[in-house]
Amino acid sequence: MDIKEVIGIDVGKEELELLMHTRQLSVTFANTPSGLKKLQKWATNNVSCAKPKLLFAFEHTGLYSYPISVFLKENGFNYIMVPGLEIRRSLGISRGKDDKIDARKIALYAFRRRDEVAPYQLPKKEILEIKRLLSLREKLVKQRAGYQGTLKENKRFLKQKDNQILFSVHERLINELNKQVAIVEDELDSKINNDKQLKKMYQMITSIKGVGPQTALFTIALTNGFTQFENWRKFACYSGIAPFPNRSGISIRGRTKVSHLANKKMKTLLSSCASSAINCNPEMKQYYEKRINEGKNKMSTLNIIRNKILARIFAVANRGTPYVNIYAFTN
């Protein structure tokens, strides 16, 4: 990208703190539709380069950064959203913190990498809606599990006839959460079925033995319909299942292991897929048992199967045809 100016933005719930890198101009606007219009006017009046040579940069803060993402896209501005950890680690030790300092750090980071970065592409509306529904479902499931655990413990140690209200309230809450989870799942099904492209991706992914609906939905959402990651290896790194060496000189000889910097939800789903595949897929079961009998580590073997499954997910999604179990034709 031929970028001449960068504006860093610290996105907050109420305000947007902006800093223009080359001129070190700073300003604050409300994180509202009227504030975004003022932001556009300020940028137009103070930037000397053409619009294609201007880059906005800010952290991905979920709901708070969504309005500015849509606004910049609709008005033809280039922008990138960067993980906060990446910015902090790239700029070294820091003392002190406020919104203006954060905006300056973001602007500096983006200006240094202006020749490497590509403009962020906002996912289409359906994928954004699926992401929000998945997040809601996860919260509901966690709440339900909490009430179920509490009720189980209460029933174990307390007499029901003396604690009828305690038990009945928990049971009603669990039943209501069951209904709400079902409503969210029905809406997810509707979103997938009403979009031909997403429906086809979903069908291709779930054709793989061991891969269930939740894994398919999360993979589609997190990859933005398989457009955000170049290949499955990049997504394996993002999901925390890509092994990395741990060696340096002659003093450090650690074993190769996965990184804790990952999307833990996706890692958990892929682990469930691997366990399921070992039980229901003869090919994976044979491979697992062979390695274990050879004395290989169980977790490393499980991780290999996680990677195999992810590679197949990307293959069928990009190819557009269901998974073919070749192993079945060899027996």
Buried (B, 14 or more C-beta within 10 A) or exposed (E): BEBBBBBBBBBBEEBBBBBBBBEEEBBBBBBEEEBBEBBBEBBEEBBEEEEBBBBBBBBBBEEBBBBBBBBBBEEEBBBBBBEBEEBBEEBEEEEEEEBBBBBBBBBBBBBBBBEEBEBBEBBBEBBBBBBBBBBBBBEBBEBBEEBBEBBEEBBEEEEEEEBEEBBEEBEEBBEEBEEBBEBBBEBBBEBBEEBEEBBBBBEBBBBBBBBBBBBBBBBBBBBBBBEBBEEBBBBBBBBBBBBEEEEEEEEEEEEEEBEEEBBEBBBBBBBBBBBBBBEEBEBBBEBBEEBEEEEEEEEBBBBBBBBBBBBBBBBBBEEEEBBEBEBEEEE
